[in-house]
Amino acid sequence: MTETADLIAVREAHRFDEARLATYLREHLPGCQGALTVRQFQGGQSNPTFLIEAGGRRWVLRKKPPGKLLPSAHMVEREYRVIRALADSSVPVPGARLLCEDAGVIGTPFYVMDHVEGRVFTDPTLPGLTPAARSGIYAAMAETLARLHAVDWRAAGLADYGRPENYVARQIARWSKQYEASKTGEIPAMDRLTEWLPRHIPAREETTLAHGDYRLGNLIFHPSEPRVVAVLDWELSTLGHPLADLGYNCMLYHLPADLPTVRGFGDTDLAALGIPDERQYVAIYARHTGRDPAGDWPFFLAFSLFRYAAIVQGVYARALQGNASSASGEQLGRAAPILAEIGWRIAERGA
């Protein structure tokens, strides 16, 4: 099924002074005139995102969530910076229009970008499309990731966007700490991965611009063509290992189809649907980059599942506090033990 993003009234936990926002935008955002309307995008678990309309024009606003936040999380300032840096690259991004770091306007820093029309797919099996269309969608996703990893990050002004060395080790340390900070119960598989991953970091080190949350639901596709017209949600982007992005992108091949709010392929007959299997998908990426995961693949899959389990554990903790970005936050957070267990099984097989 092709989908447009669901819009709802602003959730109670995320309400802010819309009149004050309107005054600020009329002064700082060209073209923003007349009455302002604000609706919230349903979905996404991190930075609350809103559609704002005024004078017949539309923009998207992303802000930090309210409440106590984990260290280094929800960095909308980094999102804005990388989107601006990629404006003239081959990676499709929305136009970045305004960054407001003054929390006094609506309670937290925020930025505004152009609204991009197109299709958003949340079900990885792409119901309603033909096999040829599904094949095209997945090929476009892999090709766009390859384009991202080909960006000259130094020339784009991103040489200081992250440390170019020891990315994987630093990520393991970071998400181990984030997991501990948001822990609500024991997850034995997370403890095992926390011990196993640092001992099995691949020796081969590469540095590219890494998205950090590259998946189907964070892409906008052309209304009728199998072409990505915008890559969204850059909150976790940094300088990092490209195979970490690819491993994260391929997690759905290892997830059950009934996992709450994080659907994988499970036992789906991919060939019948026209969707490439994991080996075929990785081969598409490899053709565009010349990069072969080879023996490092089990590590990057296990690492990605560990990292995602830590992320959704944080979502769960925020949901219990009442400030998750989506109403499904509590349901998503319950997936953390499942993700960790799958990651540990892959690690054991890989070892």
C-alpha positions as YAML, in Angstrom:
chain: A
units: angstrom
residues:
- id: 1
  name: MET
  ca: [0.00, 0.00, 0.00]
- id: 2
  name: THR
  ca: [1.27, 3.45, -0.83]
- id: 3
  name: GLU
  ca: [0.72, 5.90, 1.94]
- id: 4
  name: THR
  ca: [0.83, 9.54, 2.77]
- id: 5
  name: ALA
  ca: [2.00, 10.45, 6.24]
- id: 6
  name: ASP
  ca: [-0.83, 10.52, 8.80]
- id: 7
  name: LEU
  ca: [-1.62, 13.94, 10.25]
- id: 8
  name: ILE
  ca: [-3.30, 14.43, 13.60]
- id: 9
  name: ALA
  ca: [-4.06, 17.29, 15.95]
- id: 10
  name: VAL
  ca: [-1.03, 18.21, 18.03]
- id: 11
  name: ARG
  ca: [-0.70, 15.72, 20.86]
- id: 12
  name: GLU
  ca: [-1.29, 17.04, 24.35]
- id: 13
  name: ALA
  ca: [2.29, 16.26, 25.43]
- id: 14
  name: HIS
  ca: [3.71, 18.25, 22.49]
- id: 15
  name: ARG
  ca: [1.55, 21.36, 22.50]
- id: 16
  name: PHE
  ca: [3.25, 24.74, 22.35]
- id: 17
  name: ASP
  ca: [2.34, 28.39, 21.87]
- id: 18
  name: GLU
  ca: [1.25, 28.41, 18.22]
- id: 19
  name: ALA
  ca: [0.57, 32.15, 18.26]
- id: 20
  name: ARG
  ca: [4.13, 32.82, 19.36]
- id: 21
  name: LEU
  ca: [5.41, 30.48, 16.65]
- id: 22
  name: ALA
  ca: [3.34, 32.31, 14.03]
- id: 23
  name: THR
  ca: [4.78, 35.65, 15.09]
- id: 24
  name: TYR
  ca: [8.32, 34.29, 14.93]
- id: 25
  name: LEU
  ca: [7.86, 32.65, 11.52]
- id: 26
  name: ARG
  ca: [6.29, 35.72, 9.93]
- id: 27
  name: GLU
  ca: [9.45, 37.59, 10.88]
- id: 28
  name: HIS
  ca: [12.03, 34.91, 10.00]
- id: 29
  name: LEU
  ca: [10.54, 32.59, 7.34]
- id: 30
  name: PRO
  ca: [10.08, 34.16, 3.90]
- id: 31
  name: GLY
  ca: [6.62, 33.49, 2.47]
- id: 32
  name: CYS
  ca: [5.03, 32.70, 5.82]
- id: 33
  name: GLN
  ca: [2.12, 35.12, 5.95]
- id: 34
  name: GLY
  ca: [-1.46, 34.99, 7.17]
- id: 35
  name: ALA
  ca: [-3.07, 32.54, 9.56]
- id: 36
  name: LEU
  ca: [-0.91, 29.60, 10.62]
- id: 37
  name: THR
  ca: [-2.21, 26.07, 11.08]
- id: 38
  name: VAL
  ca: [-0.24, 23.31, 12.79]
- id: 39
  name: ARG
  ca: [-0.81, 19.55, 12.62]
- id: 40
  name: GLN
  ca: [1.41, 16.75, 13.87]
- id: 41
  name: PHE
  ca: [2.75, 13.85, 11.86]
- id: 42
  name: GLN
  ca: [1.78, 10.58, 13.50]
- id: 43
  name: GLY
  ca: [4.65, 8.11, 13.54]
- id: 44
  name: GLY
  ca: [8.32, 8.47, 14.25]
- id: 45
  name: GLN
  ca: [9.55, 8.03, 17.77]
- id: 46
  name: SER
  ca: [12.13, 10.73, 18.33]
- id: 47
  name: ASN
  ca: [11.79, 14.38, 17.37]
- id: 48
  name: PRO
  ca: [8.14, 15.54, 17.11]
- id: 49
  name: THR
  ca: [7.39, 16.64, 13.55]
- id: 50
  name: PHE
  ca: [4.65, 19.02, 12.40]
- id: 51
  name: LEU
  ca: [3.11, 20.25, 9.16]
- id: 52
  name: ILE
  ca: [2.72, 24.01, 9.21]
- id: 53
  name: GLU
  ca: [0.64, 25.87, 6.64]
- id: 54
  name: ALA
  ca: [0.25, 29.58, 5.98]
- id: 55
  name: GLY
  ca: [-0.65, 31.65, 2.95]
- id: 56
  name: GLY
  ca: [-1.20, 28.57, 0.81]
- id: 57
  name: ARG
  ca: [2.32, 27.25, 1.49]
- id: 58
  name: ARG
  ca: [3.49, 24.24, 3.50]
- id: 59
  name: TRP
  ca: [6.58, 23.52, 5.54]
- id: 60
  name: VAL
  ca: [7.66, 20.87, 8.02]
- id: 61
  name: LEU
  ca: [8.85, 21.74, 11.53]
- id: 62
  name: ARG
  ca: [10.94, 19.37, 13.66]
- id: 63
  name: LYS
  ca: [11.68, 20.09, 17.29]
- id: 64
  name: LYS
  ca: [13.21, 18.45, 20.30]
- id: 65
  name: PRO
  ca: [10.67, 16.70, 22.51]
- id: 66
  name: PRO
  ca: [9.82, 18.15, 25.91]
- id: 67
  name: GLY
  ca: [11.04, 16.73, 29.18]
- id: 68
  name: LYS
  ca: [14.32, 15.25, 30.34]
- id: 69
  name: LEU
  ca: [16.40, 13.99, 27.39]
- id: 70
  name: LEU
  ca: [19.29, 11.54, 27.16]
- id: 71
  name: PRO
  ca: [22.73, 13.08, 26.59]
- id: 72
  name: SER
  ca: [23.52, 13.90, 22.94]
- id: 73
  name: ALA
  ca: [20.03, 12.81, 21.80]
- id: 74
  name: HIS
  ca: [17.49, 14.73, 19.67]
- id: 75
  name: MET
  ca: [20.05, 17.01, 18.05]
- id: 76
  name: VAL
  ca: [17.85, 18.94, 15.63]
- id: 77
  name: GLU
  ca: [20.72, 21.35, 15.09]
- id: 78
  name: ARG
  ca: [22.75, 18.54, 13.50]
- id: 79
  name: GLU
  ca: [19.82, 17.54, 11.30]
- id: 80
  name: TYR
  ca: [19.52, 21.07, 10.00]
- id: 81
  name: ARG
  ca: [23.24, 21.31, 9.36]
- id: 82
  name: VAL
  ca: [23.53, 18.11, 7.34]
- id: 83
  name: ILE
  ca: [20.43, 18.82, 5.26]
- id: 84
  name: ARG
  ca: [21.86, 22.20, 4.32]
- id: 85
  name: ALA
  ca: [25.24, 20.63, 3.53]
- id: 86
  name: LEU
  ca: [23.63, 18.10, 1.16]
- id: 87
  name: ALA
  ca: [21.52, 20.65, -0.72]
- id: 88
  name: ASP
  ca: [23.77, 20.57, -3.81]
- id: 89
  name: SER
  ca: [24.67, 16.87, -3.64]
- id: 90
  name: SER
  ca: [23.18, 13.88, -5.45]
- id: 91
  name: VAL
  ca: [21.39, 12.89, -2.22]
- id: 92
  name: PRO
  ca: [17.81, 14.20, -2.30]
- id: 93
  name: VAL
  ca: [16.90, 16.22, 0.80]
- id: 94
  name: PRO
  ca: [14.24, 18.82, 1.60]
- id: 95
  name: GLY
  ca: [15.27, 22.45, 1.46]
- id: 96
  name: ALA
  ca: [16.35, 23.63, 4.92]
- id: 97
  name: ARG
  ca: [14.88, 27.07, 5.63]
- id: 98
  name: LEU
  ca: [15.28, 28.06, 9.26]
- id: 99
  name: LEU
  ca: [16.97, 26.97, 12.50]
- id: 100
  name: CYS
  ca: [15.78, 28.42, 15.80]
- id: 101
  name: GLU
  ca: [17.99, 27.56, 18.78]
- id: 102
  name: ASP
  ca: [16.01, 29.79, 21.14]
- id: 103
  name: ALA
  ca: [13.99, 27.47, 23.38]
- id: 104
  name: GLY
  ca: [11.93, 30.47, 24.45]
- id: 105
  name: VAL
  ca: [9.89, 30.46, 21.22]
- id: 106
  name: ILE
  ca: [8.12, 27.08, 21.50]
- id: 107
  name: GLY
  ca: [9.87, 25.44, 24.42]
- id: 108
  name: THR
  ca: [12.70, 23.67, 22.59]
- id: 109
  name: PRO
  ca: [14.97, 24.38, 19.59]
- id: 110
  name: PHE
  ca: [13.46, 23.57, 16.18]
- id: 111
  name: TYR
  ca: [14.06, 23.86, 12.47]
- id: 112
  name: VAL
  ca: [11.86, 24.32, 9.42]
- id: 113
  name: MET
  ca: [12.29, 22.64, 6.04]
- id: 114
  name: ASP
  ca: [10.32, 22.44, 2.82]
- id: 115
  name: HIS
  ca: [7.41, 20.02, 2.59]
- id: 116
  name: VAL
  ca: [8.09, 17.40, -0.11]
- id: 117
  name: GLU
  ca: [5.19, 15.73, -1.90]
- id: 118
  name: GLY
  ca: [5.44, 12.02, -2.56]
- id: 119
  name: ARG
  ca: [4.81, 8.50, -1.30]
- id: 120
  name: VAL
  ca: [5.84, 7.10, 2.07]
- id: 121
  name: PHE
  ca: [5.92, 3.33, 2.51]
- id: 122
  name: THR
  ca: [5.68, 1.86, 6.00]
- id: 123
  name: ASP
  ca: [4.94, -1.77, 5.10]
- id: 124
  name: PRO
  ca: [8.12, -3.35, 3.65]
- id: 125
  name: THR
  ca: [6.08, -5.78, 1.53]
- id: 126
  name: LEU
  ca: [4.64, -2.81, -0.41]
- id: 127
  name: PRO
  ca: [1.08, -4.18, -0.80]
- id: 128
  name: GLY
  ca: [-0.81, -2.81, -3.77]
- id: 129
  name: LEU
  ca: [2.25, -2.44, -6.00]
- id: 130
  name: THR
  ca: [3.26, -4.68, -8.88]
- id: 131
  name: PRO
  ca: [6.35, -6.91, -8.55]
- id: 132
  name: ALA
  ca: [8.18, -4.65, -11.00]
- id: 133
  name: ALA
  ca: [7.29, -1.56, -8.96]
- id: 134
  name: ARG
  ca: [8.45, -3.22, -5.73]
- id: 135
  name: SER
  ca: [11.73, -4.19, -7.35]
- id: 136
  name: GLY
  ca: [12.21, -0.60, -8.49]
- id: 137
  name: ILE
  ca: [11.50, 0.82, -5.04]
- id: 138
  name: TYR
  ca: [14.13, -1.40, -3.39]
- id: 139
  name: ALA
  ca: [16.68, -0.73, -6.12]
- id: 140
  name: ALA
  ca: [16.15, 3.01, -5.64]
- id: 141
  name: MET
  ca: [16.60, 2.69, -1.87]
- id: 142
  name: ALA
  ca: [19.91, 0.84, -2.29]
- id: 143
  name: GLU
  ca: [21.14, 3.27, -4.96]
- id: 144
  name: THR
  ca: [20.31, 6.29, -2.80]
- id: 145
  name: LEU
  ca: [22.25, 4.81, 0.12]
- id: 146
  name: ALA
  ca: [25.20, 4.31, -2.24]
- id: 147
  name: ARG
  ca: [24.95, 7.97, -3.27]
- id: 148
  name: LEU
  ca: [25.01, 9.04, 0.36]
- id: 149
  name: HIS
  ca: [28.13, 7.00, 1.01]
- id: 150
  name: ALA
  ca: [29.82, 8.56, -2.03]
- id: 151
  name: VAL
  ca: [29.42, 12.13, -0.75]
- id: 152
  name: ASP
  ca: [32.72, 13.96, -0.28]
- id: 153
  name: TRP
  ca: [32.03, 14.98, 3.31]
- id: 154
  name: ARG
  ca: [35.09, 17.19, 3.53]
- id: 155
  name: ALA
  ca: [34.10, 19.17, 0.44]
- id: 156
  name: ALA
  ca: [30.54, 19.41, 1.82]
- id: 157
  name: GLY
  ca: [31.86, 21.21, 4.90]
- id: 158
  name: LEU
  ca: [31.31, 18.25, 7.21]
- id: 159
  name: ALA
  ca: [34.90, 17.44, 8.17]
- id: 160
  name: ASP
  ca: [34.05, 18.19, 11.81]
- id: 161
  name: TYR
  ca: [30.62, 16.51, 11.73]
- id: 162
  name: GLY
  ca: [32.01, 13.55, 13.66]
- id: 163
  name: ARG
  ca: [35.28, 11.85, 14.47]
- id: 164
  name: PRO
  ca: [36.37, 9.89, 11.39]
- id: 165
  name: GLU
  ca: [38.12, 7.15, 13.36]
- id: 166
  name: ASN
  ca: [36.92, 4.33, 15.62]
- id: 167
  name: TYR
  ca: [33.26, 4.92, 14.77]
- id: 168
  name: VAL
  ca: [32.05, 1.42, 15.63]
- id: 169
  name: ALA
  ca: [33.82, 1.28, 18.99]
- id: 170
  name: ARG
  ca: [32.46, 4.69, 19.92]
- id: 171
  name: GLN
  ca: [28.95, 3.72, 18.85]
- id: 172
  name: ILE
  ca: [29.03, 0.56, 20.95]
- id: 173
  name: ALA
  ca: [30.13, 2.61, 23.96]
- id: 174
  name: ARG
  ca: [27.52, 5.30, 23.30]
- id: 175
  name: TRP
  ca: [24.56, 2.98, 22.92]
- id: 176
  name: SER
  ca: [25.64, 0.84, 25.84]
- id: 177
  name: LYS
  ca: [25.49, 3.98, 27.99]
- id: 178
  name: GLN
  ca: [22.19, 5.11, 26.47]
- id: 179
  name: TYR
  ca: [20.71, 1.70, 27.10]
- id: 180
  name: GLU
  ca: [21.83, 1.72, 30.71]
- id: 181
  name: ALA
  ca: [20.41, 5.23, 31.15]
- id: 182
  name: SER
  ca: [16.99, 4.18, 29.85]
- id: 183
  name: LYS
  ca: [16.86, 0.66, 31.27]
- id: 184
  name: THR
  ca: [13.50, -0.42, 32.70]
- id: 185
  name: GLY
  ca: [14.28, -4.10, 33.20]
- id: 186
  name: GLU
  ca: [16.82, -6.79, 32.44]
- id: 187
  name: ILE
  ca: [17.50, -7.88, 28.83]
- id: 188
  name: PRO
  ca: [20.13, -10.66, 28.98]
- id: 189
  name: ALA
  ca: [20.79, -10.57, 25.22]
- id: 190
  name: MET
  ca: [21.73, -6.89, 25.47]
- id: 191
  name: ASP
  ca: [24.24, -7.73, 28.19]
- id: 192
  name: ARG
  ca: [25.76, -10.46, 25.99]
- id: 193
  name: LEU
  ca: [25.98, -8.15, 22.98]
- id: 194
  name: THR
  ca: [27.53, -5.41, 25.11]
- id: 195
  name: GLU
  ca: [30.34, -7.84, 25.93]
- id: 196
  name: TRP
  ca: [30.63, -9.52, 22.51]
- id: 197
  name: LEU
  ca: [30.60, -6.55, 20.15]
- id: 198
  name: PRO
  ca: [33.73, -4.72, 21.40]
- id: 199
  name: ARG
  ca: [35.74, -7.94, 21.06]
- id: 200
  name: HIS
  ca: [34.73, -8.53, 17.43]
- id: 201
  name: ILE
  ca: [35.02, -5.10, 15.78]
- id: 202
  name: PRO
  ca: [36.24, -5.61, 12.18]
- id: 203
  name: ALA
  ca: [39.77, -4.42, 11.48]
- id: 204
  name: ARG
  ca: [38.76, -2.86, 8.17]
- id: 205
  name: GLU
  ca: [37.81, 0.76, 8.86]
- id: 206
  name: GLU
  ca: [36.05, 3.10, 6.43]
- id: 207
  name: THR
  ca: [34.54, 6.54, 6.88]
- id: 208
  name: THR
  ca: [31.63, 8.04, 4.97]
- id: 209
  name: LEU
  ca: [28.71, 10.23, 5.85]
- id: 210
  name: ALA
  ca: [26.33, 7.83, 7.63]
- id: 211
  name: HIS
  ca: [22.60, 8.43, 8.01]
- id: 212
  name: GLY
  ca: [22.12, 6.32, 11.13]
- id: 213
  name: ASP
  ca: [18.42, 5.55, 10.56]
- id: 214
  name: TYR
  ca: [18.31, 4.62, 6.89]
- id: 215
  name: ARG
  ca: [15.13, 2.64, 6.25]
- id: 216
  name: LEU
  ca: [12.15, 2.57, 3.91]
- id: 217
  name: GLY
  ca: [9.91, 4.66, 6.17]
- id: 218
  name: ASN
  ca: [12.42, 7.53, 6.22]
- id: 219
  name: LEU
  ca: [12.31, 7.99, 2.46]
- id: 220
  name: ILE
  ca: [9.84, 9.91, 0.30]
- id: 221
  name: PHE
  ca: [9.37, 8.45, -3.17]
- id: 222
  name: HIS
  ca: [8.20, 10.22, -6.31]
- id: 223
  name: PRO
  ca: [4.38, 10.08, -6.63]
- id: 224
  name: SER
  ca: [4.54, 7.68, -9.58]
- id: 225
  name: GLU
  ca: [8.18, 6.73, -10.22]
- id: 226
  name: PRO
  ca: [10.50, 4.38, -8.27]
- id: 227
  name: ARG
  ca: [12.72, 7.30, -7.31]
- id: 228
  name: VAL
  ca: [13.66, 8.72, -3.92]
- id: 229
  name: VAL
  ca: [12.87, 12.44, -3.77]
- id: 230
  name: ALA
  ca: [13.81, 13.06, -0.13]
- id: 231
  name: VAL
  ca: [15.74, 11.34, 2.65]
- id: 232
  name: LEU
  ca: [14.37, 12.32, 6.06]
- id: 233
  name: ASP
  ca: [15.22, 12.02, 9.78]
- id: 234
  name: TRP
  ca: [18.93, 12.81, 9.96]
- id: 235
  name: GLU
  ca: [19.07, 13.03, 13.75]
- id: 236
  name: LEU
  ca: [21.51, 10.12, 14.09]
- id: 237
  name: SER
  ca: [23.72, 11.06, 11.14]
- id: 238
  name: THR
  ca: [27.47, 11.43, 11.60]
- id: 239
  name: LEU
  ca: [30.76, 10.38, 10.04]
- id: 240
  name: GLY
  ca: [30.76, 6.62, 10.32]
- id: 241
  name: HIS
  ca: [31.20, 3.21, 8.78]
- id: 242
  name: PRO
  ca: [29.05, 2.70, 5.66]
- id: 243
  name: LEU
  ca: [28.37, -0.96, 6.48]
- id: 244
  name: ALA
  ca: [26.70, 0.13, 9.72]
- id: 245
  name: ASP
  ca: [24.13, 1.98, 7.58]
- id: 246
  name: LEU
  ca: [23.74, -1.00, 5.25]
- id: 247
  name: GLY
  ca: [23.39, -3.48, 8.12]
- id: 248
  name: TYR
  ca: [20.72, -1.32, 9.73]
- id: 249
  name: ASN
  ca: [18.94, -1.00, 6.39]
- id: 250
  name: CYS
  ca: [18.89, -4.81, 6.08]
- id: 251
  name: MET
  ca: [17.55, -5.60, 9.56]
- id: 252
  name: LEU
  ca: [14.07, -6.14, 8.13]
- id: 253
  name: TYR
  ca: [15.32, -9.38, 6.51]
- id: 254
  name: HIS
  ca: [15.83, -10.77, 10.01]
- id: 255
  name: LEU
  ca: [12.76, -9.43, 11.82]
- id: 256
  name: PRO
  ca: [9.40, -11.19, 12.20]
- id: 257
  name: ALA
  ca: [6.45, -9.82, 10.27]
- id: 258
  name: ASP
  ca: [4.37, -9.40, 13.43]
- id: 259
  name: LEU
  ca: [6.87, -7.42, 15.50]
- id: 260
  name: PRO
  ca: [4.90, -4.47, 16.96]
- id: 261
  name: THR
  ca: [5.33, -1.33, 14.81]
- id: 262
  name: VAL
  ca: [8.69, -2.60, 13.43]
- id: 263
  name: ARG
  ca: [7.62, -4.96, 10.69]
- id: 264
  name: GLY
  ca: [10.13, -7.28, 9.10]
- id: 265
  name: PHE
  ca: [9.77, -9.78, 6.29]
- id: 266
  name: GLY
  ca: [9.48, -12.89, 8.47]
- id: 267
  name: ASP
  ca: [8.70, -15.84, 6.18]
- id: 268
  name: THR
  ca: [7.45, -13.66, 3.30]
- id: 269
  name: ASP
  ca: [7.96, -15.10, -0.20]
- id: 270
  name: LEU
  ca: [10.03, -12.19, -1.49]
- id: 271
  name: ALA
  ca: [10.58, -13.64, -4.97]
- id: 272
  name: ALA
  ca: [6.82, -13.80, -5.55]
- id: 273
  name: LEU
  ca: [6.52, -10.13, -4.56]
- id: 274
  name: GLY
  ca: [9.40, -8.97, -6.74]
- id: 275
  name: ILE
  ca: [11.42, -7.83, -3.69]
- id: 276
  name: PRO
  ca: [15.14, -8.67, -3.69]
- id: 277
  name: ASP
  ca: [16.31, -10.97, -0.92]
- id: 278
  name: GLU
  ca: [19.12, -9.81, 1.34]
- id: 279
  name: ARG
  ca: [21.91, -11.15, -0.84]
- id: 280
  name: GLN
  ca: [20.41, -9.52, -3.93]
- id: 281
  name: TYR
  ca: [19.81, -6.23, -2.15]
- id: 282
  name: VAL
  ca: [23.36, -6.05, -0.84]
- id: 283
  name: ALA
  ca: [24.57, -6.86, -4.37]
- id: 284
  name: ILE
  ca: [22.69, -3.81, -5.73]
- id: 285
  name: TYR
  ca: [24.43, -1.61, -3.18]
- id: 286
  name: ALA
  ca: [27.79, -3.26, -3.94]
- id: 287
  name: ARG
  ca: [27.41, -2.62, -7.68]
- id: 288
  name: HIS
  ca: [27.08, 1.10, -7.01]
- id: 289
  name: THR
  ca: [29.88, 1.32, -4.44]
- id: 290
  name: GLY
  ca: [32.32, -1.52, -5.10]
- id: 291
  name: ARG
  ca: [32.02, -2.26, -1.38]
- id: 292
  name: ASP
  ca: [31.57, -5.91, -0.36]
- id: 293
  name: PRO
  ca: [30.56, -6.68, 3.26]
- id: 294
  name: ALA
  ca: [32.06, -10.20, 3.00]
- id: 295
  name: GLY
  ca: [32.99, -11.71, 6.37]
- id: 296
  name: ASP
  ca: [32.09, -8.57, 8.34]
- id: 297
  name: TRP
  ca: [28.37, -8.89, 7.60]
- id: 298
  name: PRO
  ca: [27.28, -10.86, 10.74]
- id: 299
  name: PHE
  ca: [29.01, -8.29, 12.95]
- id: 300
  name: PHE
  ca: [27.28, -5.32, 11.33]
- id: 301
  name: LEU
  ca: [23.89, -7.02, 11.52]
- id: 302
  name: ALA
  ca: [24.37, -7.86, 15.20]
- id: 303
  name: PHE
  ca: [25.66, -4.35, 15.87]
- id: 304
  name: SER
  ca: [22.65, -2.79, 14.11]
- id: 305
  name: LEU
  ca: [20.16, -4.86, 16.09]
- id: 306
  name: PHE
  ca: [21.93, -4.01, 19.35]
- id: 307
  name: ARG
  ca: [21.92, -0.32, 18.48]
- id: 308
  name: TYR
  ca: [18.26, -0.35, 17.44]
- id: 309
  name: ALA
  ca: [17.29, -2.22, 20.60]
- id: 310
  name: ALA
  ca: [19.00, 0.53, 22.62]
- id: 311
  name: ILE
  ca: [17.14, 3.18, 20.62]
- id: 312
  name: VAL
  ca: [13.71, 1.63, 21.13]
- id: 313
  name: GLN
  ca: [14.47, 1.06, 24.80]
- id: 314
  name: GLY
  ca: [14.96, 4.82, 25.01]
- id: 315
  name: VAL
  ca: [11.64, 5.33, 23.24]
- id: 316
  name: TYR
  ca: [9.98, 3.02, 25.74]
- id: 317
  name: ALA
  ca: [11.45, 4.92, 28.67]
- id: 318
  name: ARG
  ca: [10.19, 8.24, 27.22]
- id: 319
  name: ALA
  ca: [6.77, 6.69, 26.64]
- id: 320
  name: LEU
  ca: [6.58, 5.72, 30.30]
- id: 321
  name: GLN
  ca: [7.44, 9.34, 31.14]
- id: 322
  name: GLY
  ca: [4.71, 10.53, 28.77]
- id: 323
  name: ASN
  ca: [6.85, 12.43, 26.24]
- id: 324
  name: ALA
  ca: [7.44, 9.97, 23.36]
- id: 325
  name: SER
  ca: [6.94, 11.53, 19.92]
- id: 326
  name: SER
  ca: [4.31, 8.98, 18.88]
- id: 327
  name: ALA
  ca: [1.44, 7.32, 20.71]
- id: 328
  name: SER
  ca: [2.92, 3.94, 19.72]
- id: 329
  name: GLY
  ca: [6.11, 4.56, 21.67]
- id: 330
  name: GLU
  ca: [5.25, 2.19, 24.49]
- id: 331
  name: GLN
  ca: [4.35, -0.58, 22.04]
- id: 332
  name: LEU
  ca: [7.56, -0.07, 20.06]
- id: 333
  name: GLY
  ca: [9.69, -0.11, 23.18]
- id: 334
  name: ARG
  ca: [8.48, -3.58, 24.05]
- id: 335
  name: ALA
  ca: [10.30, -4.81, 20.93]
- id: 336
  name: ALA
  ca: [13.73, -4.16, 22.48]
- id: 337
  name: PRO
  ca: [14.18, -7.67, 23.98]
- id: 338
  name: ILE
  ca: [13.18, -9.29, 20.69]
- id: 339
  name: LEU
  ca: [15.63, -7.17, 18.69]
- id: 340
  name: ALA
  ca: [18.43, -7.93, 21.14]
- id: 341
  name: GLU
  ca: [17.74, -11.67, 21.03]
- id: 342
  name: ILE
  ca: [17.83, -11.73, 17.22]
- id: 343
  name: GLY
  ca: [21.06, -9.76, 17.28]
- id: 344
  name: TRP
  ca: [22.62, -12.19, 19.75]
- id: 345
  name: ARG
  ca: [21.64, -15.21, 17.62]
- id: 346
  name: ILE
  ca: [23.33, -13.60, 14.59]
- id: 347
  name: ALA
  ca: [26.41, -12.83, 16.68]
- id: 348
  name: GLU
  ca: [26.64, -16.45, 17.87]
- id: 349
  name: ARG
  ca: [26.34, -17.79, 14.32]
- id: 350
  name: GLY
  ca: [28.84, -15.25, 13.03]
- id: 351
  name: ALA
  ca: [31.35, -16.15, 15.72]
...
